[in-house]
Amino acid sequence: MLSRKWFGILMLGLLTGSLILGNAPVEKTASLKGTVTDSQGNPLPQATVVLVNLNTQVRHTVLTEKTGEFVFEGLPSGNYRLKAWAAGFKPVVRENIRITQGKIVTLELRLQPGPAHLVEEELADLKVEMPAKEGVMGGVVGGVLGGVSQASYRTRPGETPAPYYRPYHNTEEYSRIYENIFLPALSNPLSTFSIDVDTASYANVRRFINSNQLPIKDAVRIEEMINYFTYAYPEPGRKQPFALYTEISSCPWDTRHRLIHIGLQGRKLETEELPASNLVFLLDVSGSMSSPNKLPLLRQAFKLLVNELSPRDRVAITVYAGAAGLVLPSTAMSQKDRIISAIERLNAGGSTAGGAGIQLAYKVAEENLIPGGNNRVILATDGDFNVGVSSTSELVRMIEEKREKGVFLTVLGFGMGNYKDGRMEELADKGNGNYHYIDNLMEAKKVFVDDMRGTLFTIAKDVKLQVEFNPAKVKAYRLIGYENRMLKKEDFADDRKDAGELGAGHTVTALYEIIPYGSEEEIPSQKGLKYQQTHIDPKAFKSKEILTVNLRYKAPDANKSRLIRHPLVDRAVSLDRASADFKFSAAVASFGMLLRESEFKGDASYERVLELARAGKGQDYHGYRAEFIQLVEKTRLLQSITSKTE
């Protein structure tokens, strides 16, 4: 037992300790958590959230999870300011958030569509305080890429910094477009190009506009915008895969000029004519695909396609993330439930081994090749290949080799922020396939249901157009769009030269703006040549033909091309008497030139585009032309707002 003396000392010590602890309590901290969603309540993964302590000016930065959730823990008491943003959305700010010891503050942040770029205020918020690490010099590091800031950091001696998290980067990529210029018909009588049935540019431009921002200029490929829509061209005969159509009238944006409309109508295949399909779905399930407009939309799109396939078709599913893998071996449509189940189980995670995934997909397609059938890999991705065989040139060589073995490639683009448009367009071009951008479920329906036969079934390959202009009628001409589809004149008759493919029932449209012969308008010329002079054949003045369209194509399984010729006579049809298709295609072309701020847009205006589009709306069974009119109206508003704030 303790003596009274020791018991008293012990009690005094305990009492003294209690007093000391009472004078120096352990500080309690608090937490702040929340969710970031879009205007429809869908979670926004990888949104950037910055929390600033207004007392100490210390910044904390985090990225939201794929559920849109974020959390800040271990926060000292005080007043805070929070800002959240994501590419394609307006920032949201919450001022004077009171953080109290031991409490959890919860916020729900809903972002509205808006400009993807960050202003100086947002860039400043990304200067996150963090200590210098081994091998890393202190100081401000970073820059601006694609209009969105890369994080920077600073260090201060003796300071305890906030945690550092690498924020979201906008790394979308688009190939540079150099617009076609006017060429003199006397010295350049031949215009040669490969057809293009891709529609990705229009859907991508629509995504920008529906996010309340004007599209990047190089995202606007005018030929893909025009070819997004179908036109009422005459049907081809049974012995031809397609028919040629031509029309000429006044140019809406420059009344001194004429506009030429050239159309191809692919033959429609009846159900009994469709070959059996051996399809391999190559699906990107990397971490960059976790957004709601990527993998979740991809799953919905491919389920729509599976429901359209016939009992004779087969489907295999390969995926790629950190590594490539076979999710489903080639499976008959009699087991459709098994195919649907495999699609539904897909989840995102890991980096992107795109090259390895393509190699595996082609291997599976070749192992299950159907002679005379539709053998095709369908690649769905945001294009962000960053592991494995990733260079575009390596992929192109492999894809070109596989197309010669009868396996074609269709490419579908999804999402935003890290979208690689130019790469995917080139892969589809070299793979004898087409390229589409899926921005919503209705676009998936258009590609996989409404246009399914054109998307999957090729009726002609290596389709080239060569237009010969009569210099006695045409002073100069300009092809609108098709800048990355141009060919040398010698390529037209060279059957080794790859060109575009035409799907069943597809239409292809091309527009030429011409300056009539005799115009005093100045154009580039080749005057002053030392060794030769070019003269017009006197017979050309007697001809009524303004041009001749020459077309070459191969059957899907052939190596030798066939030739079709179609002359055009200018019958002086005024614009008000032109067809609805002529007016509508001209409206789309002038809209594209306005978006690109083209030097050739002439007197084009959004009001004139709307007038032409409404006059050319026609029957519009699916409502696509009505949607175009709404996009133009919205763009006009965006343009007026932008011009007033500059």
Beta strands, then each sheet from edge to edge (+ up, - down):
strand 1: 30-37
strand 2: 48-53
strand 3: 59-63
strand 4: 69-75
strand 5: 78-85
strand 6: 92-99
strand 7: 104-110
strand 8: 127-129
strand 9: 144-145
strand 10: 148-149
strand 11: 152-154
strand 12: 183-184
strand 13: 190-194
strand 14: 242-250
strand 15: 258-266
strand 16: 277-284
strand 17: 314-320
strand 18: 324-332
strand 19: 374-381
strand 20: 408-414
strand 21: 435-438
strand 22: 458-469
strand 23: 474-480
strand 24: 500-503
strand 25: 507-516
strand 26: 545-554
strand 27: 562-569
sheet 1: 4+ 1- 7-
sheet 2: 3+ 2- 5+ 6-
sheet 3: 8+ 11+
sheet 4: 9+ 10-
sheet 5: 12+ 23- 25+ 15- 14+
sheet 6: 13+ 22- 24+
sheet 7: 13+ 22- 26+ 27-
sheet 8: 18+ 17- 16- 19- 20- 21-
end
